[in-house]
């Protein structure tokens, strides 16, 4: 006997959403003060959804959360950059003891720090473009102005071309 599929669209599939503005505020407060990855935060805090994809889906679905989330990730970026600055200026892990008790350079730590630093700089240039990006806001405004001027010239040229074409038809 075949099982009949329900055609009722009002029934929702999957787990009910945890989203509320109160939860959104708590999530954004954690993001602002904690520099860890989104999945690490989802794994640690019970009021976070189980998967980071839900956070991004909420950001797309709820304007309130999107605004708070964008602000929180900007603050988080500053926290991460501050952490990188702290790691660079701290020399606690620069050296390690070998099996004979001698101090040797800790290359593994130096390489991880270098990777974190480059990733942090790259991410800051994307999230905080006006502060850390290669293109300054003034440059962007200048490009918009020049683009507008070029657009105006193209419109003028099209108008002249249409006028010439139409005059030839008469």
C-alpha positions as CSV (number, residue, x, y, z in Angstrom):
1,X,0.0,0.0,0.0
2,X,1.4,3.4,-1.0
3,X,1.9,6.1,1.6
4,X,0.1,9.3,0.7
5,X,2.2,12.5,1.0
6,X,0.6,15.3,2.8
7,X,-0.2,18.3,0.6
8,X,-0.8,20.6,3.6
9,X,1.8,23.4,3.2
10,X,1.1,24.9,6.7
11,X,2.9,22.0,8.4
12,X,6.5,22.9,9.0
13,X,9.3,20.4,8.8
14,X,12.3,20.1,11.1
15,X,13.1,21.5,14.5
16,X,11.3,24.7,15.6
17,X,13.4,27.8,15.5
18,X,15.1,29.1,18.6
19,X,15.0,32.7,17.2
20,X,13.7,35.6,19.3
21,X,15.0,39.1,19.7
22,X,16.1,38.3,23.2
23,X,18.1,35.3,21.9
24,X,19.5,37.5,19.1
25,X,20.7,40.1,21.6
26,X,22.4,37.4,23.8
27,X,24.1,35.8,20.7
28,X,25.4,39.2,19.5
29,X,26.7,40.1,23.0
30,X,28.7,36.8,23.0
31,X,30.0,37.4,19.4
32,X,31.1,41.0,20.4
33,X,33.3,39.8,23.3
34,X,34.5,36.4,22.0
35,X,36.9,36.1,19.1
36,X,36.3,32.4,18.4
37,X,34.7,31.0,15.3
38,X,31.0,30.8,14.9
39,X,30.9,27.0,15.1
40,X,32.9,27.0,18.4
41,X,30.4,29.5,19.9
42,X,27.5,27.3,18.6
43,X,29.1,24.3,20.3
44,X,29.7,26.0,23.6
45,X,26.5,28.1,24.3
46,X,23.2,26.3,24.7
47,X,21.2,29.4,23.4
48,X,23.1,29.3,20.1
49,X,21.6,27.1,17.4
50,X,23.4,23.8,16.9
51,X,24.8,24.8,13.5
52,X,26.4,28.1,12.4
53,X,24.3,28.0,9.2
54,X,21.2,28.9,11.3
55,X,22.9,32.1,12.4
56,X,23.5,33.1,8.8
57,X,19.9,32.1,7.9
58,X,18.6,34.2,10.8
59,X,20.7,37.1,9.5
60,X,19.1,36.8,6.1
61,X,15.5,36.3,7.5
62,X,15.3,38.9,10.3
63,X,16.3,42.5,9.8
64,X,16.7,43.2,13.5
65,X,19.2,40.3,13.9
66,X,21.0,41.2,10.7
67,X,21.7,44.8,11.9
68,X,22.8,43.5,15.4
69,X,24.9,40.7,13.9
70,X,26.7,43.0,11.5
71,X,27.6,45.4,14.3
72,X,28.6,42.4,16.5
73,X,31.0,41.0,13.9
74,X,32.6,44.4,13.4
75,X,33.2,44.6,17.2
76,X,34.4,41.0,17.2
77,X,36.9,41.9,14.5
78,X,38.4,44.6,16.7
79,X,38.6,42.1,19.6
80,X,40.4,39.6,17.3
81,X,42.9,42.3,16.1
82,X,43.5,43.2,19.7
83,X,44.2,39.5,20.5
84,X,46.6,39.3,17.6
85,X,48.4,42.4,18.9
86,X,48.6,40.8,22.4
87,X,50.1,37.6,20.9
88,X,52.6,39.5,18.9
89,X,53.8,41.5,21.9
90,X,53.8,38.6,24.3
91,X,56.9,36.5,24.2
92,X,55.8,33.7,26.6
93,X,55.5,31.1,23.9
94,X,58.4,32.2,21.6
95,X,60.7,29.7,23.2
96,X,60.2,26.1,24.4
97,X,62.4,23.7,26.3
98,X,63.9,20.8,24.4
99,X,64.4,17.3,26.1
100,X,67.7,18.5,27.5
101,X,66.1,21.6,29.1
102,X,67.6,24.1,26.7
103,X,65.5,26.9,25.3
104,X,64.9,26.6,21.6
105,X,62.8,28.7,19.3
106,X,59.2,27.5,19.1
107,X,58.7,27.5,15.3
108,X,55.2,25.9,15.5
109,X,53.9,28.8,17.6
110,X,55.6,31.3,15.4
111,X,54.0,29.7,12.3
112,X,50.5,29.6,13.9
113,X,50.8,33.2,15.0
114,X,51.9,34.2,11.5
115,X,48.9,32.4,10.0
116,X,46.5,34.0,12.5
117,X,47.9,37.4,11.9
118,X,47.5,37.1,8.1
119,X,44.0,35.7,8.4
120,X,43.1,38.5,10.9
121,X,44.5,41.2,8.6
122,X,42.6,39.7,5.6
123,X,39.4,39.4,7.5
124,X,39.6,42.9,8.8
125,X,40.2,44.2,5.3
126,X,36.9,42.6,4.3
127,X,34.8,43.3,7.4
128,X,36.2,46.7,8.3
129,X,37.1,47.9,4.8
130,X,36.9,51.6,5.6
131,X,39.5,51.2,8.4
132,X,41.7,48.3,7.3
133,X,41.0,47.8,3.6
134,X,43.3,48.7,0.7
135,X,40.7,51.0,-0.8
136,X,39.8,54.0,1.3
137,X,36.3,55.4,1.4
138,X,37.5,58.6,-0.3
139,X,38.7,56.5,-3.2
140,X,35.4,54.7,-3.5
141,X,33.5,58.1,-3.5
142,X,35.9,59.4,-6.2
143,X,35.3,56.2,-8.3
144,X,31.5,56.6,-7.9
145,X,31.8,60.3,-9.1
146,X,33.9,59.3,-12.1
147,X,31.6,56.5,-13.0
148,X,28.7,58.9,-12.9
149,X,30.5,61.2,-15.2
150,X,31.2,58.4,-17.6
151,X,27.6,57.3,-17.5
152,X,26.5,60.8,-18.4
153,X,28.9,60.9,-21.4
154,X,27.5,57.6,-22.6
155,X,23.9,58.8,-22.4
156,X,24.9,62.0,-24.3
157,X,26.6,59.9,-27.0
158,X,23.7,57.6,-27.3
159,X,21.3,60.6,-27.7
160,X,23.5,62.1,-30.4
161,X,23.7,58.7,-32.2
162,X,20.0,58.3,-32.1
163,X,19.5,61.8,-33.4
164,X,21.9,61.1,-36.4
165,X,20.2,57.8,-37.1
166,X,16.7,59.3,-37.0
167,X,17.7,62.3,-39.2
168,X,19.1,59.9,-41.9
169,X,15.7,58.1,-42.0
170,X,13.8,61.3,-42.8
